[in-house]
């Protein structure tokens, strides 16, 4: 394993900063609104994420 001083960070050309910023803000604000709600959000019975 290399020491951290020799690591080079390469930034992919396909990352769009504006899109990433909007998505991050949306995710943060969604979590904030859920946390500030008076009631817990309802859960869909039997729902499972696909893996």
C-alpha positions, 0 to 999 in steps of 0.5 A: 500500500502506498503512503497517503502522500503519494496518492493522486486524486484524479477527478473524472470529467463526467462529474457535473458539479451543479447536478451533484450540488442539487442532488446533495441539497435535495437529499439533505433537505429531504432528511431535514424535513422528515426529521422536523415532521410531527409524525413519523413517515408511514412505512409500506408493509412488506417493502424490501429493497432489491439487492 
